[in-house]
Amino acid sequence: MGSEQAIKELLEARQQIDEIDCKLIEVLDERFHLTRQIGLLKAAERLSSLDSTREAEKLAKLRSLCLGTSLNPDFIQELFSQIMKEVVKNHEIMKR
């Protein structure tokens, strides 16, 4: 990959990846803002931080969204499981 054209294409692709990463951070921040609102409501109403049924349904839906894409459903499930664990942890902190 020594050609100037290949290097240019690599740099352009990396720039696009950097831009997508910024968008992902923005969307995650928006998502966590909403889950904070839910956490405050759950804390005020003394509701459980964990909704296993909702979590299972959400993970199944996310897996189905991978159909027809290049995404590995197992990876997406693990990624969102981690996000959900962080949300539950944050909700537990709010309860204290």
N, CA, C and O atoms as a CHARMM CRD file, in Angstrom:
* protein
*
  384
    1    1 MET  N      0.83500  -1.17900   0.00000 PROA 1      0.00000
    2    1 MET  CA     0.00000   0.00000   0.00000 PROA 1      0.00000
    3    1 MET  C      0.87800   1.24100   0.00000 PROA 1      0.00000
    4    1 MET  O      0.73500   2.11800   0.85100 PROA 1      0.00000
    5    2 GLY  N      1.76100   1.30200  -0.93500 PROA 2      0.00000
    6    2 GLY  CA     2.67000   2.41900  -0.98700 PROA 2      0.00000
    7    2 GLY  C      2.23400   3.51900  -1.91900 PROA 2      0.00000
    8    2 GLY  O      2.81100   4.60600  -1.90400 PROA 2      0.00000
    9    3 SER  N      1.22200   3.26000  -2.73600 PROA 3      0.00000
   10    3 SER  CA     0.83400   4.27600  -3.70500 PROA 3      0.00000
   11    3 SER  C      0.15900   5.45800  -3.02300 PROA 3      0.00000
   12    3 SER  O     -0.50000   5.32000  -1.99200 PROA 3      0.00000
   13    4 GLU  N      0.34300   6.60800  -3.62600 PROA 4      0.00000
   14    4 GLU  CA    -0.26200   7.82200  -3.06900 PROA 4      0.00000
   15    4 GLU  C     -1.78200   7.72000  -3.03500 PROA 4      0.00000
   16    4 GLU  O     -2.41700   8.19000  -2.09100 PROA 4      0.00000
   17    5 GLN  N     -2.36100   7.11400  -4.05000 PROA 5      0.00000
   18    5 GLN  CA    -3.82000   6.97700  -4.10300 PROA 5      0.00000
   19    5 GLN  C     -4.32000   6.10200  -2.95400 PROA 5      0.00000
   20    5 GLN  O     -5.32500   6.42400  -2.32000 PROA 5      0.00000
   21    6 ALA  N     -3.62900   5.00700  -2.68800 PROA 6      0.00000
   22    6 ALA  CA    -4.03600   4.11600  -1.60100 PROA 6      0.00000
   23    6 ALA  C     -3.92800   4.82900  -0.25900 PROA 6      0.00000
   24    6 ALA  O     -4.80500   4.69200   0.59300 PROA 6      0.00000
   25    7 ILE  N     -2.87400   5.57400  -0.07400 PROA 7      0.00000
   26    7 ILE  CA    -2.69300   6.32800   1.18100 PROA 7      0.00000
   27    7 ILE  C     -3.79300   7.37300   1.32600 PROA 7      0.00000
   28    7 ILE  O     -4.33000   7.56700   2.41600 PROA 7      0.00000
   29    8 LYS  N     -4.12700   8.04500   0.22900 PROA 8      0.00000
   30    8 LYS  CA    -5.19400   9.04200   0.25500 PROA 8      0.00000
   31    8 LYS  C     -6.52300   8.39700   0.63500 PROA 8      0.00000
   32    8 LYS  O     -7.26100   8.93700   1.45900 PROA 8      0.00000
   33    9 GLU  N     -6.83200   7.23700   0.03400 PROA 9      0.00000
   34    9 GLU  CA    -8.08000   6.53400   0.34000 PROA 9      0.00000
   35    9 GLU  C     -8.11300   6.07400   1.79500 PROA 9      0.00000
   36    9 GLU  O     -9.15300   6.14300   2.45000 PROA 9      0.00000
   37   10 LEU  N     -6.98200   5.61100   2.29000 PROA 10     0.00000
   38   10 LEU  CA    -6.89300   5.19100   3.69200 PROA 10     0.00000
   39   10 LEU  C     -7.17200   6.35700   4.62400 PROA 10     0.00000
   40   10 LEU  O     -7.93600   6.22500   5.57900 PROA 10     0.00000
   41   11 LEU  N     -6.55900   7.48800   4.35100 PROA 11     0.00000
   42   11 LEU  CA    -6.76800   8.66900   5.19400 PROA 11     0.00000
   43   11 LEU  C     -8.21400   9.15600   5.13800 PROA 11     0.00000
   44   11 LEU  O     -8.77300   9.57000   6.15400 PROA 11     0.00000
   45   12 GLU  N     -8.81700   9.10500   3.95500 PROA 12     0.00000
   46   12 GLU  CA   -10.21400   9.52400   3.82300 PROA 12     0.00000
   47   12 GLU  C    -11.13700   8.58300   4.60000 PROA 12     0.00000
   48   12 GLU  O    -12.05700   9.03300   5.28400 PROA 12     0.00000
   49   13 ALA  N    -10.88600   7.28400   4.49300 PROA 13     0.00000
   50   13 ALA  CA   -11.70400   6.31300   5.22400 PROA 13     0.00000
   51   13 ALA  C    -11.55000   6.51500   6.72400 PROA 13     0.00000
   52   13 ALA  O    -12.53200   6.46100   7.46300 PROA 13     0.00000
   53   14 ARG  N    -10.33400   6.74500   7.17100 PROA 14     0.00000
   54   14 ARG  CA   -10.10100   6.97300   8.60500 PROA 14     0.00000
   55   14 ARG  C    -10.79000   8.24200   9.07700 PROA 14     0.00000
   56   14 ARG  O    -11.31300   8.28700  10.19100 PROA 14     0.00000
   57   15 GLN  N    -10.79600   9.27200   8.24300 PROA 15     0.00000
   58   15 GLN  CA   -11.49100  10.51500   8.59600 PROA 15     0.00000
   59   15 GLN  C    -12.98700  10.25800   8.74400 PROA 15     0.00000
   60   15 GLN  O    -13.62200  10.77600   9.66200 PROA 15     0.00000
   61   16 GLN  N    -13.54600   9.46300   7.84500 PROA 16     0.00000
   62   16 GLN  CA   -14.97100   9.13000   7.93900 PROA 16     0.00000
   63   16 GLN  C    -15.25600   8.32600   9.20400 PROA 16     0.00000
   64   16 GLN  O    -16.27400   8.53900   9.86200 PROA 16     0.00000
   65   17 ILE  N    -14.36800   7.41300   9.54100 PROA 17     0.00000
   66   17 ILE  CA   -14.52100   6.63700  10.77600 PROA 17     0.00000
   67   17 ILE  C    -14.48800   7.56000  11.98400 PROA 17     0.00000
   68   17 ILE  O    -15.29300   7.41000  12.90300 PROA 17     0.00000
   69   18 ASP  N    -13.55400   8.52200  11.98800 PROA 18     0.00000
   70   18 ASP  CA   -13.47500   9.48200  13.09900 PROA 18     0.00000
   71   18 ASP  C    -14.77600  10.27400  13.23700 PROA 18     0.00000
   72   18 ASP  O    -15.23700  10.52200  14.35100 PROA 18     0.00000
   73   19 GLU  N    -15.36100  10.66600  12.12300 PROA 19     0.00000
   74   19 GLU  CA   -16.61200  11.41500  12.15100 PROA 19     0.00000
   75   19 GLU  C    -17.76200  10.54300  12.67800 PROA 19     0.00000
   76   19 GLU  O    -18.58800  11.01000  13.46200 PROA 19     0.00000
   77   20 ILE  N    -17.80900   9.29500  12.25100 PROA 20     0.00000
   78   20 ILE  CA   -18.83500   8.37200  12.73700 PROA 20     0.00000
   79   20 ILE  C    -18.66600   8.14000  14.23800 PROA 20     0.00000
   80   20 ILE  O    -19.65100   8.09500  14.97400 PROA 20     0.00000
   81   21 ASP  N    -17.41800   7.99100  14.69500 PROA 21     0.00000
   82   21 ASP  CA   -17.16700   7.80300  16.12200 PROA 21     0.00000
   83   21 ASP  C    -17.69000   8.98000  16.93100 PROA 21     0.00000
   84   21 ASP  O    -18.26300   8.79100  18.00400 PROA 21     0.00000
   85   22 CYS  N    -17.49800  10.18500  16.43000 PROA 22     0.00000
   86   22 CYS  CA   -18.02700  11.37900  17.11600 PROA 22     0.00000
   87   22 CYS  C    -19.54700  11.32400  17.18100 PROA 22     0.00000
   88   22 CYS  O    -20.13600  11.65300  18.21100 PROA 22     0.00000
   89   23 LYS  N    -20.18100  10.91300  16.10000 PROA 23     0.00000
   90   23 LYS  CA   -21.64300  10.80400  16.07800 PROA 23     0.00000
   91   23 LYS  C    -22.11900   9.73300  17.05600 PROA 23     0.00000
   92   23 LYS  O    -23.12500   9.91700  17.74200 PROA 23     0.00000
   93   24 LEU  N    -21.39400   8.61200  17.12100 PROA 24     0.00000
   94   24 LEU  CA   -21.75900   7.55700  18.06800 PROA 24     0.00000
   95   24 LEU  C    -21.70100   8.07000  19.50500 PROA 24     0.00000
   96   24 LEU  O    -22.58100   7.76900  20.31100 PROA 24     0.00000
   97   25 ILE  N    -20.67200   8.83700  19.82100 PROA 25     0.00000
   98   25 ILE  CA   -20.55000   9.41500  21.16800 PROA 25     0.00000
   99   25 ILE  C    -21.72200  10.34700  21.44600 PROA 25     0.00000
  100   25 ILE  O    -22.30300  10.31400  22.53100 PROA 25     0.00000
  101   26 GLU  N    -22.06900  11.17500  20.47200 PROA 26     0.00000
  102   26 GLU  CA   -23.19500  12.09700  20.64900 PROA 26     0.00000
  103   26 GLU  C    -24.50200  11.33400  20.88000 PROA 26     0.00000
  104   26 GLU  O    -25.28700  11.70000  21.75400 PROA 26     0.00000
  105   27 VAL  N    -24.73100  10.29200  20.11100 PROA 27     0.00000
  106   27 VAL  CA   -25.95800   9.50600  20.24900 PROA 27     0.00000
  107   27 VAL  C    -25.96900   8.76900  21.59100 PROA 27     0.00000
  108   27 VAL  O    -27.00600   8.70700  22.25000 PROA 27     0.00000
  109   28 LEU  N    -24.83300   8.21300  21.99900 PROA 28     0.00000
  110   28 LEU  CA   -24.76800   7.55700  23.31000 PROA 28     0.00000
  111   28 LEU  C    -25.01900   8.55200  24.43600 PROA 28     0.00000
  112   28 LEU  O    -25.68500   8.22700  25.41800 PROA 28     0.00000
  113   29 ASP  N    -24.49200   9.75200  24.29700 PROA 29     0.00000
  114   29 ASP  CA   -24.72600  10.78000  25.30800 PROA 29     0.00000
  115   29 ASP  C    -26.22300  11.09300  25.38700 PROA 29     0.00000
  116   29 ASP  O    -26.77400  11.23700  26.47900 PROA 29     0.00000
  117   30 GLU  N    -26.86700  11.19700  24.24600 PROA 30     0.00000
  118   30 GLU  CA   -28.31100  11.45400  24.21100 PROA 30     0.00000
  119   30 GLU  C    -29.07200  10.29100  24.85900 PROA 30     0.00000
  120   30 GLU  O    -30.01200  10.50400  25.62400 PROA 30     0.00000
  121   31 ARG  N    -28.65800   9.07100  24.54600 PROA 31     0.00000
  122   31 ARG  CA   -29.30500   7.88800  25.11900 PROA 31     0.00000
  123   31 ARG  C    -29.15700   7.88000  26.63500 PROA 31     0.00000
  124   31 ARG  O    -30.12300   7.62700  27.35500 PROA 31     0.00000
  125   32 PHE  N    -27.94800   8.15700  27.12000 PROA 32     0.00000
  126   32 PHE  CA   -27.72200   8.14500  28.56500 PROA 32     0.00000
  127   32 PHE  C    -28.44100   9.29600  29.26100 PROA 32     0.00000
  128   32 PHE  O    -28.81100   9.17500  30.42900 PROA 32     0.00000
  129   33 HSD  N    -28.64100  10.39200  28.57000 PROA 33     0.00000
  130   33 HSD  CA   -29.43100  11.48900  29.14500 PROA 33     0.00000
  131   33 HSD  C    -30.86400  11.01000  29.39400 PROA 33     0.00000
  132   33 HSD  O    -31.44800  11.27900  30.44400 PROA 33     0.00000
  133   34 LEU  N    -31.41300  10.30600  28.42100 PROA 34     0.00000
  134   34 LEU  CA   -32.77600   9.77600  28.56900 PROA 34     0.00000
  135   34 LEU  C    -32.84500   8.70700  29.65600 PROA 34     0.00000
  136   34 LEU  O    -33.80200   8.66500  30.42900 PROA 34     0.00000
  137   35 THR  N    -31.83200   7.84300  29.71500 PROA 35     0.00000
  138   35 THR  CA   -31.86700   6.81300  30.75800 PROA 35     0.00000
  139   35 THR  C    -31.67500   7.43200  32.13700 PROA 35     0.00000
  140   35 THR  O    -32.12600   6.86900  33.13500 PROA 35     0.00000
  141   36 ARG  N    -31.01900   8.57300  32.20400 PROA 36     0.00000
  142   36 ARG  CA   -30.91200   9.27900  33.49500 PROA 36     0.00000
  143   36 ARG  C    -32.28900   9.76000  33.93700 PROA 36     0.00000
  144   36 ARG  O    -32.64000   9.65200  35.11100 PROA 36     0.00000
  145   37 GLN  N    -33.06400  10.28700  33.00100 PROA 37     0.00000
  146   37 GLN  CA   -34.42300  10.71800  33.33100 PROA 37     0.00000
  147   37 GLN  C    -35.25300   9.53200  33.83400 PROA 37     0.00000
  148   37 GLN  O    -36.00100   9.65500  34.80500 PROA 37     0.00000
  149   38 ILE  N    -35.11500   8.39600  33.17100 PROA 38     0.00000
  150   38 ILE  CA   -35.81700   7.18700  33.60600 PROA 38     0.00000
  151   38 ILE  C    -35.34800   6.77000  34.98500 PROA 38     0.00000
  152   38 ILE  O    -36.15600   6.37800  35.82600 PROA 38     0.00000
  153   39 GLY  N    -34.04200   6.85200  35.22500 PROA 39     0.00000
  154   39 GLY  CA   -33.48900   6.48600  36.53100 PROA 39     0.00000
  155   39 GLY  C    -34.02500   7.36300  37.64600 PROA 39     0.00000
  156   39 GLY  O    -34.32200   6.87800  38.73800 PROA 39     0.00000
  157   40 LEU  N    -34.14700   8.64700  37.37400 PROA 40     0.00000
  158   40 LEU  CA   -34.69600   9.55600  38.38000 PROA 40     0.00000
  159   40 LEU  C    -36.15100   9.21300  38.68700 PROA 40     0.00000
  160   40 LEU  O    -36.56900   9.23600  39.84500 PROA 40     0.00000
  161   41 LEU  N    -36.91100   8.89800  37.65300 PROA 41     0.00000
  162   41 LEU  CA   -38.30800   8.51200  37.83600 PROA 41     0.00000
  163   41 LEU  C    -38.39800   7.20600  38.62900 PROA 41     0.00000
  164   41 LEU  O    -39.19900   7.09300  39.55700 PROA 41     0.00000
  165   42 LYS  N    -37.57500   6.22400  38.26000 PROA 42     0.00000
  166   42 LYS  CA   -37.57000   4.95000  38.98300 PROA 42     0.00000
  167   42 LYS  C    -37.18300   5.14900  40.44500 PROA 42     0.00000
  168   42 LYS  O    -37.77100   4.53400  41.33500 PROA 42     0.00000
  169   43 ALA  N    -36.20300   5.99900  40.69000 PROA 43     0.00000
  170   43 ALA  CA   -35.77600   6.25000  42.06300 PROA 43     0.00000
  171   43 ALA  C    -36.89600   6.91300  42.86500 PROA 43     0.00000
  172   43 ALA  O    -37.15200   6.54300  44.01100 PROA 43     0.00000
  173   44 ALA  N    -37.55700   7.88800  42.25700 PROA 44     0.00000
  174   44 ALA  CA   -38.64400   8.59700  42.93600 PROA 44     0.00000
  175   44 ALA  C    -39.80700   7.67100  43.24300 PROA 44     0.00000
  176   44 ALA  O    -40.45600   7.81200  44.28000 PROA 44     0.00000
  177   45 GLU  N    -40.07400   6.73600  42.36200 PROA 45     0.00000
  178   45 GLU  CA   -41.20100   5.82200  42.52500 PROA 45     0.00000
  179   45 GLU  C    -40.79100   4.49800  43.16800 PROA 45     0.00000
  180   45 GLU  O    -41.60600   3.58500  43.30700 PROA 45     0.00000
  181   46 ARG  N    -39.52600   4.40500  43.55700 PROA 46     0.00000
  182   46 ARG  CA   -38.97100   3.18800  44.17800 PROA 46     0.00000
  183   46 ARG  C    -39.19300   1.94700  43.30400 PROA 46     0.00000
  184   46 ARG  O    -39.56800   0.87800  43.78800 PROA 46     0.00000
  185   47 LEU  N    -38.95000   2.12600  42.01400 PROA 47     0.00000
  186   47 LEU  CA   -39.06000   1.01600  41.07100 PROA 47     0.00000
  187   47 LEU  C    -37.69600   0.34400  40.91700 PROA 47     0.00000
  188   47 LEU  O    -36.65800   0.95200  41.17700 PROA 47     0.00000
  189   48 SER  N    -37.71600  -0.89600  40.49700 PROA 48     0.00000
  190   48 SER  CA   -36.47700  -1.63900  40.29600 PROA 48     0.00000
  191   48 SER  C    -35.63400  -1.00200  39.19500 PROA 48     0.00000
  192   48 SER  O    -36.15900  -0.52900  38.18700 PROA 48     0.00000
  193   49 SER  N    -34.33500  -1.00000  39.40200 PROA 49     0.00000
  194   49 SER  CA   -33.42800  -0.47400  38.38100 PROA 49     0.00000
  195   49 SER  C    -33.37200  -1.38600  37.16600 PROA 49     0.00000
  196   49 SER  O    -33.14400  -0.93100  36.04500 PROA 49     0.00000
  197   50 LEU  N    -33.58000  -2.66400  37.39600 PROA 50     0.00000
  198   50 LEU  CA   -33.47600  -3.65400  36.33300 PROA 50     0.00000
  199   50 LEU  C    -34.86000  -4.12500  35.90700 PROA 50     0.00000
  200   50 LEU  O    -35.68300  -4.51400  36.73500 PROA 50     0.00000
  201   51 ASP  N    -35.10000  -4.08200  34.60500 PROA 51     0.00000
  202   51 ASP  CA   -36.32800  -4.61400  34.02400 PROA 51     0.00000
  203   51 ASP  C    -35.89400  -5.72500  33.06200 PROA 51     0.00000
  204   51 ASP  O    -35.65100  -5.47900  31.88000 PROA 51     0.00000
  205   52 SER  N    -35.80300  -6.94100  33.58400 PROA 52     0.00000
  206   52 SER  CA   -35.28200  -8.07000  32.80800 PROA 52     0.00000
  207   52 SER  C    -36.09700  -8.34700  31.55700 PROA 52     0.00000
  208   52 SER  O    -35.54300  -8.69500  30.51500 PROA 52     0.00000
  209   53 THR  N    -37.40500  -8.19500  31.65700 PROA 53     0.00000
  210   53 THR  CA   -38.26900  -8.44100  30.49700 PROA 53     0.00000
  211   53 THR  C    -37.96600  -7.42600  29.40000 PROA 53     0.00000
  212   53 THR  O    -37.78700  -7.79400  28.23900 PROA 53     0.00000
  213   54 ARG  N    -37.91000  -6.17300  29.76500 PROA 54     0.00000
  214   54 ARG  CA   -37.60800  -5.10000  28.79400 PROA 54     0.00000
  215   54 ARG  C    -36.23400  -5.33200  28.17500 PROA 54     0.00000
  216   54 ARG  O    -36.05700  -5.18700  26.96600 PROA 54     0.00000
  217   55 GLU  N    -35.27100  -5.69000  29.00600 PROA 55     0.00000
  218   55 GLU  CA   -33.91200  -5.90300  28.50700 PROA 55     0.00000
  219   55 GLU  C    -33.88000  -7.05500  27.49500 PROA 55     0.00000
  220   55 GLU  O    -33.26800  -6.92600  26.43400 PROA 55     0.00000
  221   56 ALA  N    -34.52400  -8.16000  27.81000 PROA 56     0.00000
  222   56 ALA  CA   -34.55100  -9.30500  26.89700 PROA 56     0.00000
  223   56 ALA  C    -35.24700  -8.94800  25.58600 PROA 56     0.00000
  224   56 ALA  O    -34.77400  -9.31000  24.50800 PROA 56     0.00000
  225   57 GLU  N    -36.36200  -8.24400  25.68000 PROA 57     0.00000
  226   57 GLU  CA   -37.08300  -7.82700  24.47600 PROA 57     0.00000
  227   57 GLU  C    -36.22900  -6.89300  23.62400 PROA 57     0.00000
  228   57 GLU  O    -36.19000  -7.01100  22.40000 PROA 57     0.00000
  229   58 LYS  N    -35.54900  -5.96700  24.29000 PROA 58     0.00000
  230   58 LYS  CA   -34.71200  -4.99500  23.58100 PROA 58     0.00000
  231   58 LYS  C    -33.55300  -5.69500  22.87700 PROA 58     0.00000
  232   58 LYS  O    -33.25000  -5.38200  21.72500 PROA 58     0.00000
  233   59 LEU  N    -32.90800  -6.63400  23.55600 PROA 59     0.00000
  234   59 LEU  CA   -31.78200  -7.35000  22.95100 PROA 59     0.00000
  235   59 LEU  C    -32.25100  -8.18800  21.75600 PROA 59     0.00000
  236   59 LEU  O    -31.55600  -8.26500  20.74200 PROA 59     0.00000
  237   60 ALA  N    -33.41200  -8.80800  21.87200 PROA 60     0.00000
  238   60 ALA  CA   -33.95000  -9.58800  20.75400 PROA 60     0.00000
  239   60 ALA  C    -34.23700  -8.67500  19.55700 PROA 60     0.00000
  240   60 ALA  O    -33.94500  -9.02800  18.41400 PROA 60     0.00000
  241   61 LYS  N    -34.80700  -7.50900  19.83000 PROA 61     0.00000
  242   61 LYS  CA   -35.10400  -6.54800  18.76100 PROA 61     0.00000
  243   61 LYS  C    -33.82000  -6.07500  18.09400 PROA 61     0.00000
  244   61 LYS  O    -33.75000  -5.98100  16.86900 PROA 61     0.00000
  245   62 LEU  N    -32.80700  -5.77700  18.89900 PROA 62     0.00000
  246   62 LEU  CA   -31.53300  -5.32300  18.33800 PROA 62     0.00000
  247   62 LEU  C    -30.88300  -6.40100  17.48100 PROA 62     0.00000
  248   62 LEU  O    -30.31000  -6.11100  16.43100 PROA 62     0.00000
  249   63 ARG  N    -30.97700  -7.64700  17.94000 PROA 63     0.00000
  250   63 ARG  CA   -30.44000  -8.76300  17.14900 PROA 63     0.00000
  251   63 ARG  C    -31.16100  -8.84500  15.79800 PROA 63     0.00000
  252   63 ARG  O    -30.53000  -9.06000  14.76300 PROA 63     0.00000
  253   64 SER  N    -32.48500  -8.67200  15.81700 PROA 64     0.00000
  254   64 SER  CA   -33.24900  -8.76000  14.56700 PROA 64     0.00000
  255   64 SER  C    -32.89500  -7.61300  13.61900 PROA 64     0.00000
  256   64 SER  O    -32.95400  -7.77300  12.40000 PROA 64     0.00000
  257   65 LEU  N    -32.53100  -6.46700  14.17500 PROA 65     0.00000
  258   65 LEU  CA   -32.14300  -5.32900  13.33800 PROA 65     0.00000
  259   65 LEU  C    -30.84100  -5.59300  12.57800 PROA 65     0.00000
  260   65 LEU  O    -30.53100  -4.90400  11.60600 PROA 65     0.00000
  261   66 CYS  N    -30.08900  -6.58600  13.02400 PROA 66     0.00000
  262   66 CYS  CA   -28.82900  -6.93200  12.36300 PROA 66     0.00000
  263   66 CYS  C    -29.05200  -7.72700  11.07200 PROA 66     0.00000
  264   66 CYS  O    -28.16600  -7.80300  10.22000 PROA 66     0.00000
  265   67 LEU  N    -30.23900  -8.31500  10.93700 PROA 67     0.00000
  266   67 LEU  CA   -30.53400  -9.08100   9.72600 PROA 67     0.00000
  267   67 LEU  C    -30.42100  -8.17200   8.50600 PROA 67     0.00000
  268   67 LEU  O    -30.95300  -7.06200   8.48800 PROA 67     0.00000
  269   68 GLY  N    -29.73200  -8.65500   7.51100 PROA 68     0.00000
  270   68 GLY  CA   -29.56600  -7.86400   6.30200 PROA 68     0.00000
  271   68 GLY  C    -28.45800  -6.83300   6.38800 PROA 68     0.00000
  272   68 GLY  O    -28.28200  -6.02500   5.47600 PROA 68     0.00000
  273   69 THR  N    -27.71100  -6.85800   7.48500 PROA 69     0.00000
  274   69 THR  CA   -26.56600  -5.95600   7.62600 PROA 69     0.00000
  275   69 THR  C    -25.29600  -6.80100   7.74000 PROA 69     0.00000
  276   69 THR  O    -25.35000  -8.03100   7.76700 PROA 69     0.00000
  277   70 SER  N    -24.17700  -6.12800   7.80600 PROA 70     0.00000
  278   70 SER  CA   -22.90500  -6.82500   7.99400 PROA 70     0.00000
  279   70 SER  C    -22.55900  -6.97600   9.47600 PROA 70     0.00000
  280   70 SER  O    -21.46200  -7.41800   9.81500 PROA 70     0.00000
  281   71 LEU  N    -23.48700  -6.61100  10.35300 PROA 71     0.00000
  282   71 LEU  CA   -23.22400  -6.64800  11.79100 PROA 71     0.00000
  283   71 LEU  C    -23.46000  -8.03600  12.36900 PROA 71     0.00000
  284   71 LEU  O    -24.40900  -8.72600  11.99500 PROA 71     0.00000
  285   72 ASN  N    -22.59100  -8.43200  13.27900 PROA 72     0.00000
  286   72 ASN  CA   -22.70800  -9.69700  13.98300 PROA 72     0.00000
  287   72 ASN  C    -23.69600  -9.50800  15.14100 PROA 72     0.00000
  288   72 ASN  O    -23.44000  -8.70800  16.04100 PROA 72     0.00000
  289   73 PRO  N    -24.81700 -10.23200  15.12900 PROA 73     0.00000
  290   73 PRO  CA   -25.81400 -10.06500  16.19800 PROA 73     0.00000
  291   73 PRO  C    -25.25500 -10.35200  17.58900 PROA 73     0.00000
  292   73 PRO  O    -25.67900  -9.73000  18.56300 PROA 73     0.00000
  293   74 ASP  N    -24.30900 -11.28400  17.69600 PROA 74     0.00000
  294   74 ASP  CA   -23.69300 -11.57100  18.99500 PROA 74     0.00000
  295   74 ASP  C    -22.91300 -10.36200  19.50500 PROA 74     0.00000
  296   74 ASP  O    -22.95700 -10.03900  20.69200 PROA 74     0.00000
  297   75 PHE  N    -22.20200  -9.70100  18.60000 PROA 75     0.00000
  298   75 PHE  CA   -21.45300  -8.49700  18.97600 PROA 75     0.00000
  299   75 PHE  C    -22.40200  -7.39200  19.43200 PROA 75     0.00000
  300   75 PHE  O    -22.16700  -6.74200  20.45100 PROA 75     0.00000
  301   76 ILE  N    -23.47400  -7.18500  18.66800 PROA 76     0.00000
  302   76 ILE  CA   -24.43800  -6.13500  19.01500 PROA 76     0.00000
  303   76 ILE  C    -25.09000  -6.43700  20.35300 PROA 76     0.00000
  304   76 ILE  O    -25.29500  -5.53100  21.16000 PROA 76     0.00000
  305   77 GLN  N    -25.41700  -7.70300  20.59800 PROA 77     0.00000
  306   77 GLN  CA   -26.00500  -8.07100  21.88100 PROA 77     0.00000
  307   77 GLN  C    -25.02800  -7.79100  23.01500 PROA 77     0.00000
  308   77 GLN  O    -25.42700  -7.25200  24.04700 PROA 77     0.00000
  309   78 GLU  N    -23.77000  -8.14200  22.84600 PROA 78     0.00000
  310   78 GLU  CA   -22.77400  -7.89200  23.89400 PROA 78     0.00000
  311   78 GLU  C    -22.57500  -6.39200  24.11900 PROA 78     0.00000
  312   78 GLU  O    -22.48400  -5.93400  25.25800 PROA 78     0.00000
  313   79 LEU  N    -22.51000  -5.64500  23.03800 PROA 79     0.00000
  314   79 LEU  CA   -22.33700  -4.19300  23.13800 PROA 79     0.00000
  315   79 LEU  C    -23.48400  -3.56400  23.92500 PROA 79     0.00000
  316   79 LEU  O    -23.25300  -2.78500  24.85100 PROA 79     0.00000
  317   80 PHE  N    -24.71700  -3.90200  23.55700 PROA 80     0.00000
  318   80 PHE  CA   -25.86100  -3.31000  24.23500 PROA 80     0.00000
  319   80 PHE  C    -26.06000  -3.87300  25.63800 PROA 80     0.00000
  320   80 PHE  O    -26.59700  -3.18700  26.50700 PROA 80     0.00000
  321   81 SER  N    -25.63800  -5.09800  25.86500 PROA 81     0.00000
  322   81 SER  CA   -25.67100  -5.63900  27.23600 PROA 81     0.00000
  323   81 SER  C    -24.77800  -4.79800  28.13600 PROA 81     0.00000
  324   81 SER  O    -25.13900  -4.50300  29.27500 PROA 81     0.00000
  325   82 GLN  N    -23.61800  -4.41400  27.62900 PROA 82     0.00000
  326   82 GLN  CA   -22.69900  -3.56400  28.40400 PROA 82     0.00000
  327   82 GLN  C    -23.32300  -2.18900  28.65500 PROA 82     0.00000
  328   82 GLN  O    -23.22700  -1.65300  29.75900 PROA 82     0.00000
  329   83 ILE  N    -23.95100  -1.63200  27.64400 PROA 83     0.00000
  330   83 ILE  CA   -24.60900  -0.33100  27.79600 PROA 83     0.00000
  331   83 ILE  C    -25.70300  -0.43700  28.85500 PROA 83     0.00000
  332   83 ILE  O    -25.82500   0.43700  29.71300 PROA 83     0.00000
  333   84 MET  N    -26.49000  -1.49400  28.79700 PROA 84     0.00000
  334   84 MET  CA   -27.58600  -1.66900  29.75600 PROA 84     0.00000
  335   84 MET  C    -27.06400  -1.89000  31.17200 PROA 84     0.00000
  336   84 MET  O    -27.66600  -1.41300  32.13400 PROA 84     0.00000
  337   85 LYS  N    -25.96000  -2.60100  31.30700 PROA 85     0.00000
  338   85 LYS  CA   -25.35700  -2.78900  32.63100 PROA 85     0.00000
  339   85 LYS  C    -24.93300  -1.44800  33.22100 PROA 85     0.00000
  340   85 LYS  O    -25.10100  -1.20700  34.41700 PROA 85     0.00000
  341   86 GLU  N    -24.38800  -0.58800  32.38700 PROA 86     0.00000
  342   86 GLU  CA   -23.97800   0.74200  32.84300 PROA 86     0.00000
  343   86 GLU  C    -25.20300   1.55800  33.26800 PROA 86     0.00000
  344   86 GLU  O    -25.15400   2.28200  34.26200 PROA 86     0.00000
  345   87 VAL  N    -26.28800   1.44000  32.52500 PROA 87     0.00000
  346   87 VAL  CA   -27.52100   2.15600  32.86700 PROA 87     0.00000
  347   87 VAL  C    -28.03800   1.68700  34.22200 PROA 87     0.00000
  348   87 VAL  O    -28.38100   2.50800  35.07300 PROA 87     0.00000
  349   88 VAL  N    -28.09600   0.37900  34.42500 PROA 88     0.00000
  350   88 VAL  CA   -28.58200  -0.16100  35.69500 PROA 88     0.00000
  351   88 VAL  C    -27.67600   0.29800  36.83700 PROA 88     0.00000
  352   88 VAL  O    -28.15900   0.66900  37.90700 PROA 88     0.00000
  353   89 LYS  N    -26.38000   0.27400  36.60900 PROA 89     0.00000
  354   89 LYS  CA   -25.43200   0.74700  37.63000 PROA 89     0.00000
  355   89 LYS  C    -25.71500   2.21200  37.97400 PROA 89     0.00000
  356   89 LYS  O    -25.73500   2.58700  39.14700 PROA 89     0.00000
  357   90 ASN  N    -25.93100   3.02800  36.95700 PROA 90     0.00000
  358   90 ASN  CA   -26.23800   4.44500  37.19200 PROA 90     0.00000
  359   90 ASN  C    -27.55300   4.61000  37.94100 PROA 90     0.00000
  360   90 ASN  O    -27.67000   5.47900  38.80500 PROA 90     0.00000
  361   91 HSD  N    -28.54400   3.78000  37.61700 PROA 91     0.00000
  362   91 HSD  CA   -29.83600   3.86000  38.32300 PROA 91     0.00000
  363   91 HSD  C    -29.66500   3.48200  39.79300 PROA 91     0.00000
  364   91 HSD  O    -30.27400   4.09400  40.67100 PROA 91     0.00000
  365   92 GLU  N    -28.84500   2.48600  40.05500 PROA 92     0.00000
  366   92 GLU  CA   -28.60100   2.09300  41.44600 PROA 92     0.00000
  367   92 GLU  C    -27.92600   3.22600  42.22300 PROA 92     0.00000
  368   92 GLU  O    -28.24000   3.45200  43.39100 PROA 92     0.00000
  369   93 ILE  N    -27.01700   3.92200  41.58500 PROA 93     0.00000
  370   93 ILE  CA   -26.35000   5.07100  42.24000 PROA 93     0.00000
  371   93 ILE  C    -27.37600   6.15100  42.54600 PROA 93     0.00000
  372   93 ILE  O    -27.31900   6.76400  43.61200 PROA 93     0.00000
  373   94 MET  N    -28.31000   6.39900  41.63900 PROA 94     0.00000
  374   94 MET  CA   -29.34000   7.41900  41.84800 PROA 94     0.00000
  375   94 MET  C    -30.25400   7.08300  43.02300 PROA 94     0.00000
  376   94 MET  O    -30.76300   7.98000  43.69400 PROA 94     0.00000
  377   95 LYS  N    -30.45800   5.80500  43.26800 PROA 95     0.00000
  378   95 LYS  CA   -31.33300   5.39200  44.36000 PROA 95     0.00000
  379   95 LYS  C    -30.75200   5.71200  45.72400 PROA 95     0.00000
  380   95 LYS  O    -31.49600   5.89500  46.68800 PROA 95     0.00000
  381   96 ARG  N    -29.44000   5.78200  45.81400 PROA 96     0.00000
  382   96 ARG  CA   -28.77600   5.99200  47.11200 PROA 96     0.00000
  383   96 ARG  C    -28.93800   7.38500  47.61600 PROA 96     0.00000
  384   96 ARG  O    -28.43700   7.71500  48.69100 PROA 96     0.00000
